[in-house]
Amino acid sequence: MDNIPYTTDYLILGLIVVFAIFGLFIASMVIRYRNLTHDARMIEQLGDDSR
C-alpha cells in the first residue's frame, strides 16, 4: 500500500486548468455574440439609410 502515489494535487491543478479553459471559452462566446448583434444592428442601420 505504500507504493500508491499521492496525486490529489495534480487532480486539483488539472481541474483548475480545465475550468479556466472552459471559462475562457464561455467568455469568448459571449464576446462573439455581442459583436454579432452589434454587426447585425449596423447592417440593418446601413440598409435603412440607403433607402
mmCIF entry with sequence, helices, sheets and N, C-alpha, C, O atoms, coordinates in Angstrom:
data_MODEL
# 
_entry.id   MODEL 
# 
_entity.id                         1 
_entity.type                       polymer 
_entity.pdbx_number_of_molecules   1 
# 
_entity_poly.entity_id                      1 
_entity_poly.type                           'polypeptide(L)' 
_entity_poly.nstd_linkage                   no 
_entity_poly.nstd_monomer                   no 
_entity_poly.pdbx_seq_one_letter_code       MDNIPYTTDYLILGLIVVFAIFGLFIASMVIRYRNLTHDARMIEQLGDDSR 
_entity_poly.pdbx_seq_one_letter_code_can   MDNIPYTTDYLILGLIVVFAIFGLFIASMVIRYRNLTHDARMIEQLGDDSR 
_entity_poly.pdbx_strand_id                 A 
# 
loop_
_entity_poly_seq.entity_id 
_entity_poly_seq.num 
_entity_poly_seq.mon_id 
_entity_poly_seq.hetero 
1 1  MET n 
1 2  ASP n 
1 3  ASN n 
1 4  ILE n 
1 5  PRO n 
1 6  TYR n 
1 7  THR n 
1 8  THR n 
1 9  ASP n 
1 10 TYR n 
1 11 LEU n 
1 12 ILE n 
1 13 LEU n 
1 14 GLY n 
1 15 LEU n 
1 16 ILE n 
1 17 VAL n 
1 18 VAL n 
1 19 PHE n 
1 20 ALA n 
1 21 ILE n 
1 22 PHE n 
1 23 GLY n 
1 24 LEU n 
1 25 PHE n 
1 26 ILE n 
1 27 ALA n 
1 28 SER n 
1 29 MET n 
1 30 VAL n 
1 31 ILE n 
1 32 ARG n 
1 33 TYR n 
1 34 ARG n 
1 35 ASN n 
1 36 LEU n 
1 37 THR n 
1 38 HIS n 
1 39 ASP n 
1 40 ALA n 
1 41 ARG n 
1 42 MET n 
1 43 ILE n 
1 44 GLU n 
1 45 GLN n 
1 46 LEU n 
1 47 GLY n 
1 48 ASP n 
1 49 ASP n 
1 50 SER n 
1 51 ARG n 
# 
_struct_asym.id          A 
_struct_asym.entity_id   1 
# 
_struct_conf.conf_type_id            HELX_P 
_struct_conf.id                      HELX_P1 
_struct_conf.pdbx_PDB_helix_id       AA1 
_struct_conf.beg_label_comp_id       THR 
_struct_conf.beg_label_asym_id       A 
_struct_conf.beg_label_seq_id        8 
_struct_conf.pdbx_beg_PDB_ins_code   ? 
_struct_conf.end_label_comp_id       ASP 
_struct_conf.end_label_asym_id       A 
_struct_conf.end_label_seq_id        49 
_struct_conf.pdbx_end_PDB_ins_code   ? 
_struct_conf.beg_auth_comp_id        THR 
_struct_conf.beg_auth_asym_id        A 
_struct_conf.beg_auth_seq_id         8 
_struct_conf.end_auth_comp_id        ASP 
_struct_conf.end_auth_asym_id        A 
_struct_conf.end_auth_seq_id         49 
_struct_conf.pdbx_PDB_helix_class    1 
_struct_conf.details                 ? 
_struct_conf.pdbx_PDB_helix_length   42 
# 
_struct_conf_type.id          HELX_P 
_struct_conf_type.criteria    ? 
_struct_conf_type.reference   ? 
# 
loop_
_atom_site.group_PDB 
_atom_site.id 
_atom_site.type_symbol 
_atom_site.label_atom_id 
_atom_site.label_alt_id 
_atom_site.label_comp_id 
_atom_site.label_asym_id 
_atom_site.label_entity_id 
_atom_site.label_seq_id 
_atom_site.pdbx_PDB_ins_code 
_atom_site.Cartn_x 
_atom_site.Cartn_y 
_atom_site.Cartn_z 
_atom_site.occupancy 
_atom_site.B_iso_or_equiv 
_atom_site.pdbx_formal_charge 
_atom_site.auth_seq_id 
_atom_site.auth_comp_id 
_atom_site.auth_asym_id 
_atom_site.auth_atom_id 
_atom_site.pdbx_PDB_model_num 
ATOM 1   N N  . MET A 1 1  ? 0.814   -1.206 0.000   1.00 0.00 ? 1  MET A N  1 
ATOM 2   C CA . MET A 1 1  ? 0.000   0.000  0.000   1.00 0.00 ? 1  MET A CA 1 
ATOM 3   C C  . MET A 1 1  ? 0.853   1.264  0.000   1.00 0.00 ? 1  MET A C  1 
ATOM 4   O O  . MET A 1 1  ? 0.342   2.336  -0.325  1.00 0.00 ? 1  MET A O  1 
ATOM 5   N N  . ASP A 1 2  ? 2.107   1.178  0.346   1.00 0.00 ? 2  ASP A N  1 
ATOM 6   C CA . ASP A 1 2  ? 2.964   2.358  0.398   1.00 0.00 ? 2  ASP A CA 1 
ATOM 7   C C  . ASP A 1 2  ? 3.396   2.825  -0.994  1.00 0.00 ? 2  ASP A C  1 
ATOM 8   O O  . ASP A 1 2  ? 3.973   3.904  -1.124  1.00 0.00 ? 2  ASP A O  1 
ATOM 9   N N  . ASN A 1 3  ? 3.132   2.041  -2.023  1.00 0.00 ? 3  ASN A N  1 
ATOM 10  C CA . ASN A 1 3  ? 3.568   2.383  -3.374  1.00 0.00 ? 3  ASN A CA 1 
ATOM 11  C C  . ASN A 1 3  ? 2.561   3.224  -4.147  1.00 0.00 ? 3  ASN A C  1 
ATOM 12  O O  . ASN A 1 3  ? 2.819   3.580  -5.297  1.00 0.00 ? 3  ASN A O  1 
ATOM 13  N N  . ILE A 1 4  ? 1.412   3.554  -3.540  1.00 0.00 ? 4  ILE A N  1 
ATOM 14  C CA . ILE A 1 4  ? 0.389   4.350  -4.226  1.00 0.00 ? 4  ILE A CA 1 
ATOM 15  C C  . ILE A 1 4  ? 0.821   5.826  -4.193  1.00 0.00 ? 4  ILE A C  1 
ATOM 16  O O  . ILE A 1 4  ? 1.020   6.387  -3.115  1.00 0.00 ? 4  ILE A O  1 
ATOM 17  N N  . PRO A 1 5  ? 0.965   6.454  -5.373  1.00 0.00 ? 5  PRO A N  1 
ATOM 18  C CA . PRO A 1 5  ? 1.408   7.849  -5.398  1.00 0.00 ? 5  PRO A CA 1 
ATOM 19  C C  . PRO A 1 5  ? 0.293   8.799  -4.961  1.00 0.00 ? 5  PRO A C  1 
ATOM 20  O O  . PRO A 1 5  ? -0.892  8.522  -5.150  1.00 0.00 ? 5  PRO A O  1 
ATOM 21  N N  . TYR A 1 6  ? 0.691   9.893  -4.388  1.00 0.00 ? 6  TYR A N  1 
ATOM 22  C CA . TYR A 1 6  ? -0.236  10.931 -3.951  1.00 0.00 ? 6  TYR A CA 1 
ATOM 23  C C  . TYR A 1 6  ? -0.419  11.917 -5.101  1.00 0.00 ? 6  TYR A C  1 
ATOM 24  O O  . TYR A 1 6  ? 0.471   12.721 -5.379  1.00 0.00 ? 6  TYR A O  1 
ATOM 25  N N  . THR A 1 7  ? -1.569  11.858 -5.767  1.00 0.00 ? 7  THR A N  1 
ATOM 26  C CA . THR A 1 7  ? -1.781  12.662 -6.972  1.00 0.00 ? 7  THR A CA 1 
ATOM 27  C C  . THR A 1 7  ? -2.946  13.641 -6.851  1.00 0.00 ? 7  THR A C  1 
ATOM 28  O O  . THR A 1 7  ? -3.412  14.179 -7.855  1.00 0.00 ? 7  THR A O  1 
ATOM 29  N N  . THR A 1 8  ? -3.410  13.871 -5.644  1.00 0.00 ? 8  THR A N  1 
ATOM 30  C CA . THR A 1 8  ? -4.541  14.784 -5.455  1.00 0.00 ? 8  THR A CA 1 
ATOM 31  C C  . THR A 1 8  ? -4.193  16.196 -5.919  1.00 0.00 ? 8  THR A C  1 
ATOM 32  O O  . THR A 1 8  ? -5.041  16.880 -6.491  1.00 0.00 ? 8  THR A O  1 
ATOM 33  N N  . ASP A 1 9  ? -2.970  16.638 -5.683  1.00 0.00 ? 9  ASP A N  1 
ATOM 34  C CA . ASP A 1 9  ? -2.569  17.975 -6.127  1.00 0.00 ? 9  ASP A CA 1 
ATOM 35  C C  . ASP A 1 9  ? -2.657  18.111 -7.641  1.00 0.00 ? 9  ASP A C  1 
ATOM 36  O O  . ASP A 1 9  ? -3.076  19.149 -8.155  1.00 0.00 ? 9  ASP A O  1 
ATOM 37  N N  . TYR A 1 10 ? -2.261  17.059 -8.352  1.00 0.00 ? 10 TYR A N  1 
ATOM 38  C CA . TYR A 1 10 ? -2.341  17.101 -9.811  1.00 0.00 ? 10 TYR A CA 1 
ATOM 39  C C  . TYR A 1 10 ? -3.792  17.095 -10.288 1.00 0.00 ? 10 TYR A C  1 
ATOM 40  O O  . TYR A 1 10 ? -4.121  17.731 -11.289 1.00 0.00 ? 10 TYR A O  1 
ATOM 41  N N  . LEU A 1 11 ? -4.649  16.384 -9.580  1.00 0.00 ? 11 LEU A N  1 
ATOM 42  C CA . LEU A 1 11 ? -6.072  16.381 -9.905  1.00 0.00 ? 11 LEU A CA 1 
ATOM 43  C C  . LEU A 1 11 ? -6.651  17.776 -9.753  1.00 0.00 ? 11 LEU A C  1 
ATOM 44  O O  . LEU A 1 11 ? -7.360  18.255 -10.639 1.00 0.00 ? 11 LEU A O  1 
ATOM 45  N N  . ILE A 1 12 ? -6.360  18.425 -8.651  1.00 0.00 ? 12 ILE A N  1 
ATOM 46  C CA . ILE A 1 12 ? -6.867  19.772 -8.402  1.00 0.00 ? 12 ILE A CA 1 
ATOM 47  C C  . ILE A 1 12 ? -6.314  20.745 -9.437  1.00 0.00 ? 12 ILE A C  1 
ATOM 48  O O  . ILE A 1 12 ? -7.062  21.565 -9.971  1.00 0.00 ? 12 ILE A O  1 
ATOM 49  N N  . LEU A 1 13 ? -5.030  20.670 -9.726  1.00 0.00 ? 13 LEU A N  1 
ATOM 50  C CA . LEU A 1 13 ? -4.428  21.533 -10.739 1.00 0.00 ? 13 LEU A CA 1 
ATOM 51  C C  . LEU A 1 13 ? -5.064  21.298 -12.106 1.00 0.00 ? 13 LEU A C  1 
ATOM 52  O O  . LEU A 1 13 ? -5.342  22.254 -12.829 1.00 0.00 ? 13 LEU A O  1 
ATOM 53  N N  . GLY A 1 14 ? -5.293  20.054 -12.462 1.00 0.00 ? 14 GLY A N  1 
ATOM 54  C CA . GLY A 1 14 ? -5.925  19.734 -13.736 1.00 0.00 ? 14 GLY A CA 1 
ATOM 55  C C  . GLY A 1 14 ? -7.342  20.285 -13.821 1.00 0.00 ? 14 GLY A C  1 
ATOM 56  O O  . GLY A 1 14 ? -7.746  20.814 -14.856 1.00 0.00 ? 14 GLY A O  1 
ATOM 57  N N  . LEU A 1 15 ? -8.095  20.160 -12.732 1.00 0.00 ? 15 LEU A N  1 
ATOM 58  C CA . LEU A 1 15 ? -9.455  20.695 -12.726 1.00 0.00 ? 15 LEU A CA 1 
ATOM 59  C C  . LEU A 1 15 ? -9.456  22.210 -12.837 1.00 0.00 ? 15 LEU A C  1 
ATOM 60  O O  . LEU A 1 15 ? -10.310 22.776 -13.518 1.00 0.00 ? 15 LEU A O  1 
ATOM 61  N N  . ILE A 1 16 ? -8.518  22.874 -12.182 1.00 0.00 ? 16 ILE A N  1 
ATOM 62  C CA . ILE A 1 16 ? -8.414  24.331 -12.287 1.00 0.00 ? 16 ILE A CA 1 
ATOM 63  C C  . ILE A 1 16 ? -8.123  24.736 -13.724 1.00 0.00 ? 16 ILE A C  1 
ATOM 64  O O  . ILE A 1 16 ? -8.726  25.676 -14.241 1.00 0.00 ? 16 ILE A O  1 
ATOM 65  N N  . VAL A 1 17 ? -7.205  24.035 -14.367 1.00 0.00 ? 17 VAL A N  1 
ATOM 66  C CA . VAL A 1 17 ? -6.859  24.346 -15.758 1.00 0.00 ? 17 VAL A CA 1 
ATOM 67  C C  . VAL A 1 17 ? -8.064  24.118 -16.672 1.00 0.00 ? 17 VAL A C  1 
ATOM 68  O O  . VAL A 1 17 ? -8.351  24.947 -17.536 1.00 0.00 ? 17 VAL A O  1 
ATOM 69  N N  . VAL A 1 18 ? -8.763  23.009 -16.488 1.00 0.00 ? 18 VAL A N  1 
ATOM 70  C CA . VAL A 1 18 ? -9.925  22.708 -17.332 1.00 0.00 ? 18 VAL A CA 1 
ATOM 71  C C  . VAL A 1 18 ? -11.008 23.763 -17.153 1.00 0.00 ? 18 VAL A C  1 
ATOM 72  O O  . VAL A 1 18 ? -11.571 24.235 -18.141 1.00 0.00 ? 18 VAL A O  1 
ATOM 73  N N  . PHE A 1 19 ? -11.308 24.139 -15.922 1.00 0.00 ? 19 PHE A N  1 
ATOM 74  C CA . PHE A 1 19 ? -12.341 25.139 -15.690 1.00 0.00 ? 19 PHE A CA 1 
ATOM 75  C C  . PHE A 1 19 ? -11.908 26.517 -16.182 1.00 0.00 ? 19 PHE A C  1 
ATOM 76  O O  . PHE A 1 19 ? -12.749 27.298 -16.627 1.00 0.00 ? 19 PHE A O  1 
ATOM 77  N N  . ALA A 1 20 ? -10.624 26.829 -16.112 1.00 0.00 ? 20 ALA A N  1 
ATOM 78  C CA . ALA A 1 20 ? -10.133 28.097 -16.651 1.00 0.00 ? 20 ALA A CA 1 
ATOM 79  C C  . ALA A 1 20 ? -10.309 28.132 -18.168 1.00 0.00 ? 20 ALA A C  1 
ATOM 80  O O  . ALA A 1 20 ? -10.751 29.139 -18.722 1.00 0.00 ? 20 ALA A O  1 
ATOM 81  N N  . ILE A 1 21 ? -9.966  27.041 -18.832 1.00 0.00 ? 21 ILE A N  1 
ATOM 82  C CA . ILE A 1 21 ? -10.154 26.975 -20.286 1.00 0.00 ? 21 ILE A CA 1 
ATOM 83  C C  . ILE A 1 21 ? -11.631 27.058 -20.632 1.00 0.00 ? 21 ILE A C  1 
ATOM 84  O O  . ILE A 1 21 ? -12.003 27.748 -21.581 1.00 0.00 ? 21 ILE A O  1 
ATOM 85  N N  . PHE A 1 22 ? -12.476 26.371 -19.884 1.00 0.00 ? 22 PHE A N  1 
ATOM 86  C CA . PHE A 1 22 ? -13.917 26.428 -20.114 1.00 0.00 ? 22 PHE A CA 1 
ATOM 87  C C  . PHE A 1 22 ? -14.452 27.843 -19.905 1.00 0.00 ? 22 PHE A C  1 
ATOM 88  O O  . PHE A 1 22 ? -15.296 28.312 -20.669 1.00 0.00 ? 22 PHE A O  1 
ATOM 89  N N  . GLY A 1 23 ? -13.959 28.520 -18.869 1.00 0.00 ? 23 GLY A N  1 
ATOM 90  C CA . GLY A 1 23 ? -14.371 29.898 -18.620 1.00 0.00 ? 23 GLY A CA 1 
ATOM 91  C C  . GLY A 1 23 ? -13.958 30.830 -19.748 1.00 0.00 ? 23 GLY A C  1 
ATOM 92  O O  . GLY A 1 23 ? -14.726 31.706 -20.145 1.00 0.00 ? 23 GLY A O  1 
ATOM 93  N N  . LEU A 1 24 ? -12.753 30.647 -20.263 1.00 0.00 ? 24 LEU A N  1 
ATOM 94  C CA . LEU A 1 24 ? -12.298 31.446 -21.402 1.00 0.00 ? 24 LEU A CA 1 
ATOM 95  C C  . LEU A 1 24 ? -13.148 31.169 -22.636 1.00 0.00 ? 24 LEU A C  1 
ATOM 96  O O  . LEU A 1 24 ? -13.450 32.083 -23.403 1.00 0.00 ? 24 LEU A O  1 
ATOM 97  N N  . PHE A 1 25 ? -13.531 29.919 -22.827 1.00 0.00 ? 25 PHE A N  1 
ATOM 98  C CA . PHE A 1 25 ? -14.387 29.565 -23.958 1.00 0.00 ? 25 PHE A CA 1 
ATOM 99  C C  . PHE A 1 25 ? -15.746 30.258 -23.847 1.00 0.00 ? 25 PHE A C  1 
ATOM 100 O O  . PHE A 1 25 ? -16.238 30.822 -24.825 1.00 0.00 ? 25 PHE A O  1 
ATOM 101 N N  . ILE A 1 26 ? -16.344 30.218 -22.668 1.00 0.00 ? 26 ILE A N  1 
ATOM 102 C CA . ILE A 1 26 ? -17.643 30.869 -22.458 1.00 0.00 ? 26 ILE A CA 1 
ATOM 103 C C  . ILE A 1 26 ? -17.519 32.378 -22.661 1.00 0.00 ? 26 ILE A C  1 
ATOM 104 O O  . ILE A 1 26 ? -18.376 32.987 -23.301 1.00 0.00 ? 26 ILE A O  1 
ATOM 105 N N  . ALA A 1 27 ? -16.462 32.982 -22.126 1.00 0.00 ? 27 ALA A N  1 
ATOM 106 C CA . ALA A 1 27 ? -16.247 34.417 -22.312 1.00 0.00 ? 27 ALA A CA 1 
ATOM 107 C C  . ALA A 1 27 ? -16.084 34.754 -23.789 1.00 0.00 ? 27 ALA A C  1 
ATOM 108 O O  . ALA A 1 27 ? -16.605 35.767 -24.256 1.00 0.00 ? 27 ALA A O  1 
ATOM 109 N N  . SER A 1 28 ? -15.369 33.919 -24.521 1.00 0.00 ? 28 SER A N  1 
ATOM 110 C CA . SER A 1 28 ? -15.189 34.125 -25.953 1.00 0.00 ? 28 SER A CA 1 
ATOM 111 C C  . SER A 1 28 ? -16.530 34.064 -26.684 1.00 0.00 ? 28 SER A C  1 
ATOM 112 O O  . SER A 1 28 ? -16.783 34.870 -27.579 1.00 0.00 ? 28 SER A O  1 
ATOM 113 N N  . MET A 1 29 ? -17.380 33.122 -26.313 1.00 0.00 ? 29 MET A N  1 
ATOM 114 C CA . MET A 1 29 ? -18.696 33.005 -26.949 1.00 0.00 ? 29 MET A CA 1 
ATOM 115 C C  . MET A 1 29 ? -19.565 34.226 -26.651 1.00 0.00 ? 29 MET A C  1 
ATOM 116 O O  . MET A 1 29 ? -20.292 34.692 -27.528 1.00 0.00 ? 29 MET A O  1 
ATOM 117 N N  . VAL A 1 30 ? -19.500 34.745 -25.434 1.00 0.00 ? 30 VAL A N  1 
ATOM 118 C CA . VAL A 1 30 ? -20.272 35.934 -25.074 1.00 0.00 ? 30 VAL A CA 1 
ATOM 119 C C  . VAL A 1 30 ? -19.795 37.138 -25.882 1.00 0.00 ? 30 VAL A C  1 
ATOM 120 O O  . VAL A 1 30 ? -20.610 37.897 -26.406 1.00 0.00 ? 30 VAL A O  1 
ATOM 121 N N  . ILE A 1 31 ? -18.496 37.311 -25.984 1.00 0.00 ? 31 ILE A N  1 
ATOM 122 C CA . ILE A 1 31 ? -17.942 38.437 -26.742 1.00 0.00 ? 31 ILE A CA 1 
ATOM 123 C C  . ILE A 1 31 ? -18.316 38.312 -28.217 1.00 0.00 ? 31 ILE A C  1 
ATOM 124 O O  . ILE A 1 31 ? -18.688 39.302 -28.846 1.00 0.00 ? 31 ILE A O  1 
ATOM 125 N N  . ARG A 1 32 ? -18.221 37.121 -28.766 1.00 0.00 ? 32 ARG A N  1 
ATOM 126 C CA . ARG A 1 32 ? -18.583 36.913 -30.174 1.00 0.00 ? 32 ARG A CA 1 
ATOM 127 C C  . ARG A 1 32 ? -20.061 37.204 -30.401 1.00 0.00 ? 32 ARG A C  1 
ATOM 128 O O  . ARG A 1 32 ? -20.422 37.798 -31.417 1.00 0.00 ? 32 ARG A O  1 
ATOM 129 N N  . TYR A 1 33 ? -20.923 36.794 -29.466 1.00 0.00 ? 33 TYR A N  1 
ATOM 130 C CA . TYR A 1 33 ? -22.360 37.057 -29.605 1.00 0.00 ? 33 TYR A CA 1 
ATOM 131 C C  . TYR A 1 33 ? -22.642 38.550 -29.573 1.00 0.00 ? 33 TYR A C  1 
ATOM 132 O O  . TYR A 1 33 ? -23.439 39.048 -30.368 1.00 0.00 ? 33 TYR A O  1 
ATOM 133 N N  . ARG A 1 34 ? -21.992 39.270 -28.659 1.00 0.00 ? 34 ARG A N  1 
ATOM 134 C CA . ARG A 1 34 ? -22.172 40.730 -28.592 1.00 0.00 ? 34 ARG A CA 1 
ATOM 135 C C  . ARG A 1 34 ? -21.722 41.387 -29.886 1.00 0.00 ? 34 ARG A C  1 
ATOM 136 O O  . ARG A 1 34 ? -22.407 42.270 -30.402 1.00 0.00 ? 34 ARG A O  1 
ATOM 137 N N  . ASN A 1 35 ? -20.575 40.966 -30.418 1.00 0.00 ? 35 ASN A N  1 
ATOM 138 C CA . ASN A 1 35 ? -20.093 41.534 -31.673 1.00 0.00 ? 35 ASN A CA 1 
ATOM 139 C C  . ASN A 1 35 ? -21.042 41.209 -32.825 1.00 0.00 ? 35 ASN A C  1 
ATOM 140 O O  . ASN A 1 35 ? -21.270 42.048 -33.696 1.00 0.00 ? 35 ASN A O  1 
ATOM 141 N N  . LEU A 1 36 ? -21.591 40.001 -32.831 1.00 0.00 ? 36 LEU A N  1 
ATOM 142 C CA . LEU A 1 36 ? -22.526 39.608 -33.877 1.00 0.00 ? 36 LEU A CA 1 
ATOM 143 C C  . LEU A 1 36 ? -23.782 40.462 -33.844 1.00 0.00 ? 36 LEU A C  1 
ATOM 144 O O  . LEU A 1 36 ? -24.239 40.927 -34.888 1.00 0.00 ? 36 LEU A O  1 
ATOM 145 N N  . THR A 1 37 ? -24.347 40.676 -32.658 1.00 0.00 ? 37 THR A N  1 
ATOM 146 C CA . THR A 1 37 ? -25.549 41.502 -32.570 1.00 0.00 ? 37 THR A CA 1 
ATOM 147 C C  . THR A 1 37 ? -25.246 42.948 -32.948 1.00 0.00 ? 37 THR A C  1 
ATOM 148 O O  . THR A 1 37 ? -26.074 43.612 -33.571 1.00 0.00 ? 37 THR A O  1 
ATOM 149 N N  . HIS A 1 38 ? -24.071 43.436 -32.578 1.00 0.00 ? 38 HIS A N  1 
ATOM 150 C CA . HIS A 1 38 ? -23.676 44.800 -32.954 1.00 0.00 ? 38 HIS A CA 1 
ATOM 151 C C  . HIS A 1 38 ? -23.552 44.911 -34.472 1.00 0.00 ? 38 HIS A C  1 
ATOM 152 O O  . HIS A 1 38 ? -24.025 45.881 -35.065 1.00 0.00 ? 38 HIS A O  1 
ATOM 153 N N  . ASP A 1 39 ? -22.923 43.928 -35.095 1.00 0.00 ? 39 ASP A N  1 
ATOM 154 C CA . ASP A 1 39 ? -22.772 43.946 -36.548 1.00 0.00 ? 39 ASP A CA 1 
ATOM 155 C C  . ASP A 1 39 ? -24.122 43.854 -37.245 1.00 0.00 ? 39 ASP A C  1 
ATOM 156 O O  . ASP A 1 39 ? -24.341 44.524 -38.255 1.00 0.00 ? 39 ASP A O  1 
ATOM 157 N N  . ALA A 1 40 ? -25.030 43.035 -36.723 1.00 0.00 ? 40 ALA A N  1 
ATOM 158 C CA . ALA A 1 40 ? -26.357 42.901 -37.324 1.00 0.00 ? 40 ALA A CA 1 
ATOM 159 C C  . ALA A 1 40 ? -27.112 44.220 -37.242 1.00 0.00 ? 40 ALA A C  1 
ATOM 160 O O  . ALA A 1 40 ? -27.770 44.617 -38.204 1.00 0.00 ? 40 ALA A O  1 
ATOM 161 N N  . ARG A 1 41 ? -27.023 44.910 -36.093 1.00 0.00 ? 41 ARG A N  1 
ATOM 162 C CA . ARG A 1 41 ? -27.674 46.223 -35.978 1.00 0.00 ? 41 ARG A CA 1 
ATOM 163 C C  . ARG A 1 41 ? -27.066 47.225 -36.945 1.00 0.00 ? 41 ARG A C  1 
ATOM 164 O O  . ARG A 1 41 ? -27.781 48.033 -37.538 1.00 0.00 ? 41 ARG A O  1 
ATOM 165 N N  . MET A 1 42 ? -25.752 47.176 -37.106 1.00 0.00 ? 42 MET A N  1 
ATOM 166 C CA . MET A 1 42 ? -25.078 48.088 -38.017 1.00 0.00 ? 42 MET A CA 1 
ATOM 167 C C  . MET A 1 42 ? -25.518 47.840 -39.463 1.00 0.00 ? 42 MET A C  1 
ATOM 168 O O  . MET A 1 42 ? -25.743 48.790 -40.213 1.00 0.00 ? 42 MET A O  1 
ATOM 169 N N  . ILE A 1 43 ? -25.640 46.585 -39.851 1.00 0.00 ? 43 ILE A N  1 
ATOM 170 C CA . ILE A 1 43 ? -26.073 46.247 -41.208 1.00 0.00 ? 43 ILE A CA 1 
ATOM 171 C C  . ILE A 1 43 ? -27.510 46.718 -41.436 1.00 0.00 ? 43 ILE A C  1 
ATOM 172 O O  . ILE A 1 43 ? -27.823 47.268 -42.493 1.00 0.00 ? 43 ILE A O  1 
ATOM 173 N N  . GLU A 1 44 ? -28.385 46.505 -40.447 1.00 0.00 ? 44 GLU A N  1 
ATOM 174 C CA . GLU A 1 44 ? -29.766 46.985 -40.574 1.00 0.00 ? 44 GLU A CA 1 
ATOM 175 C C  . GLU A 1 44 ? -29.808 48.500 -40.700 1.00 0.00 ? 44 GLU A C  1 
ATOM 176 O O  . GLU A 1 44 ? -30.574 49.035 -41.502 1.00 0.00 ? 44 GLU A O  1 
ATOM 177 N N  . GLN A 1 45 ? -29.001 49.186 -39.924 1.00 0.00 ? 45 GLN A N  1 
ATOM 178 C CA . GLN A 1 45 ? -28.972 50.647 -39.958 1.00 0.00 ? 45 GLN A CA 1 
ATOM 179 C C  . GLN A 1 45 ? -28.473 51.137 -41.322 1.00 0.00 ? 45 GLN A C  1 
ATOM 180 O O  . GLN A 1 45 ? -29.022 52.085 -41.884 1.00 0.00 ? 45 GLN A O  1 
ATOM 181 N N  . LEU A 1 46 ? -27.446 50.495 -41.842 1.00 0.00 ? 46 LEU A N  1 
ATOM 182 C CA . LEU A 1 46 ? -26.938 50.882 -43.155 1.00 0.00 ? 46 LEU A CA 1 
ATOM 183 C C  . LEU A 1 46 ? -27.973 50.619 -44.246 1.00 0.00 ? 46 LEU A C  1 
ATOM 184 O O  . LEU A 1 46 ? -28.088 51.391 -45.198 1.00 0.00 ? 46 LEU A O  1 
ATOM 185 N N  . GLY A 1 47 ? -28.723 49.525 -44.106 1.00 0.00 ? 47 GLY A N  1 
ATOM 186 C CA . GLY A 1 47 ? -29.779 49.213 -45.065 1.00 0.00 ? 47 GLY A CA 1 
ATOM 187 C C  . GLY A 1 47 ? -30.898 50.228 -45.008 1.00 0.00 ? 47 GLY A C  1 
ATOM 188 O O  . GLY A 1 47 ? -31.452 50.596 -46.043 1.00 0.00 ? 47 GLY A O  1 
ATOM 189 N N  . ASP A 1 48 ? -31.242 50.690 -43.805 1.00 0.00 ? 48 ASP A N  1 
ATOM 190 C CA . ASP A 1 48 ? -32.299 51.694 -43.656 1.00 0.00 ? 48 ASP A CA 1 
ATOM 191 C C  . ASP A 1 48 ? -31.852 53.051 -44.192 1.00 0.00 ? 48 ASP A C  1 
ATOM 192 O O  . ASP A 1 48 ? -32.665 53.795 -44.739 1.00 0.00 ? 48 ASP A O  1 
ATOM 193 N N  . ASP A 1 49 ? -30.574 53.380 -44.042 1.00 0.00 ? 49 ASP A N  1 
ATOM 194 C CA . ASP A 1 49 ? -30.060 54.672 -44.505 1.00 0.00 ? 49 ASP A CA 1 
ATOM 195 C C  . ASP A 1 49 ? -30.010 54.759 -46.023 1.00 0.00 ? 49 ASP A C  1 
ATOM 196 O O  . ASP A 1 49 ? -30.116 55.850 -46.583 1.00 0.00 ? 49 ASP A O  1 
ATOM 197 N N  . SER A 1 50 ? -29.852 53.632 -46.691 1.00 0.00 ? 50 SER A N  1 
ATOM 198 C CA . SER A 1 50 ? -29.694 53.656 -48.144 1.00 0.00 ? 50 SER A CA 1 
ATOM 199 C C  . SER A 1 50 ? -31.034 53.762 -48.861 1.00 0.00 ? 50 SER A C  1 
ATOM 200 O O  . SER A 1 50 ? -31.057 53.941 -50.079 1.00 0.00 ? 50 SER A O  1 
ATOM 201 N N  . ARG A 1 51 ? -32.129 53.660 -48.157 1.00 0.00 ? 51 ARG A N  1 
ATOM 202 C CA . ARG A 1 51 ? -33.462 53.710 -48.797 1.00 0.00 ? 51 ARG A CA 1 
ATOM 203 C C  . ARG A 1 51 ? -33.905 55.109 -49.026 1.00 0.00 ? 51 ARG A C  1 
ATOM 204 O O  . ARG A 1 51 ? -34.996 55.334 -49.552 1.00 0.00 ? 51 ARG A O  1 
# 
